[in-house]
Amino acid sequence: MGTIDRPLRSLVKKWLGPTPAMPARVTEFGRMPSNRGRYICVEALRPSGALTIYFFLHDDGAWRVFPPDIERPAMNASWCAAA
């Protein structure tokens, strides 16, 4: 699946649709303990209640609504070559 690089502001507008009457605000930000990746939590108040979405920064510089994969140890064939 192809991805489109979008600034975080564009994603907030897409997912939360803030307006002057119902603005969006950052409620939390930091780094994930598992891989030290950055995240930000944005909230918009709606008549039905608060809508909160977490955005995660991926290694390619894109912000997405799902966390990046955790990098795990891996072996490859070159490690197994006889000396």
Backbone torsions as a table, in degrees:
resi	resn	phi	psi	omega
1	MET	NA	130.5	178.4
2	GLY	-76.2	150.2	178.6
3	THR	-118.5	154.3	177.4
4	ILE	-117.2	124.3	177.2
5	ASP	-72.5	125.7	178.4
6	ARG	-134.0	140.4	174.4
7	PRO	-65.3	157.3	-179.4
8	LEU	-57.0	-39.6	179.9
9	ARG	-57.9	-41.5	179.0
10	SER	-65.1	-38.7	178.9
11	LEU	-67.7	-38.7	177.6
12	VAL	-62.5	-43.0	177.9
13	LYS	-62.9	-40.2	-178.9
14	LYS	-66.3	-49.1	-172.7
15	TRP	-82.6	-34.4	-173.8
16	LEU	-108.8	-20.2	178.7
17	GLY	52.5	52.7	-177.8
18	PRO	-64.5	148.7	176.4
19	THR	-132.9	166.1	176.3
20	PRO	-57.1	-33.7	179.2
21	ALA	-76.3	-29.1	-179.6
22	MET	-132.9	75.2	-176.7
23	PRO	-73.2	161.7	173.9
24	ALA	-101.7	149.5	178.5
25	ARG	-142.5	151.1	176.9
26	VAL	-78.4	125.6	-180.0
27	THR	-108.3	-18.2	-177.9
28	GLU	-162.2	147.2	172.0
29	PHE	-155.8	159.3	-179.9
30	GLY	165.4	-155.7	179.7
31	ARG	-122.5	142.6	178.7
32	MET	-75.4	139.9	-179.4
33	PRO	-67.0	-28.9	-174.2
34	SER	-69.2	-42.5	-176.1
35	ASN	-136.8	9.6	179.2
36	ARG	63.1	16.7	176.9
37	GLY	-70.8	150.3	-178.6
38	ARG	-82.0	147.1	174.2
39	TYR	-142.3	161.1	176.8
40	ILE	-145.6	139.9	179.1
41	CYS	-111.1	126.8	-178.9
42	VAL	-121.2	136.9	-177.3
43	GLU	-125.3	139.4	173.7
44	ALA	-126.7	132.2	178.5
45	LEU	-84.4	132.4	-179.8
46	ARG	-122.0	161.6	175.2
47	PRO	-57.4	-30.4	-179.7
48	SER	-85.6	-6.7	-179.3
49	GLY	133.1	-177.0	-178.4
50	ALA	-77.2	138.8	173.7
51	LEU	-112.6	119.2	-175.3
52	THR	-120.7	132.5	178.1
53	ILE	-133.4	136.8	173.7
54	TYR	-95.6	136.8	175.1
55	PHE	-116.2	141.2	-176.7
56	PHE	-122.0	136.2	178.1
57	LEU	-87.4	125.6	-179.8
58	HIS	-96.5	166.5	-177.4
59	ASP	-60.1	-26.0	-179.9
60	ASP	-83.8	3.7	177.8
61	GLY	89.8	0.0	-178.5
62	ALA	-92.2	142.9	173.0
63	TRP	-91.5	134.8	179.7
64	ARG	-138.6	165.1	-178.5
65	VAL	-89.9	7.2	175.0
66	PHE	-126.8	147.1	-177.7
67	PRO	-70.9	153.4	177.4
68	PRO	-69.5	156.8	175.7
69	ASP	-63.4	145.3	176.2
70	ILE	-80.2	131.0	179.3
71	GLU	-74.8	125.8	-177.6
72	ARG	-114.3	154.9	176.1
73	PRO	-61.3	143.4	-179.4
74	ALA	-143.0	152.2	175.5
75	MET	-108.0	153.6	172.6
76	ASN	-134.3	170.8	-173.2
77	ALA	-63.0	-30.0	-177.1
78	SER	-66.7	-24.4	177.4
79	TRP	-70.9	-26.4	-174.5
80	CYS	-91.8	-2.3	-176.7
81	ALA	-66.3	139.3	179.6
82	ALA	-72.1	143.5	-179.1
83	ALA	-86.4	NA	NA
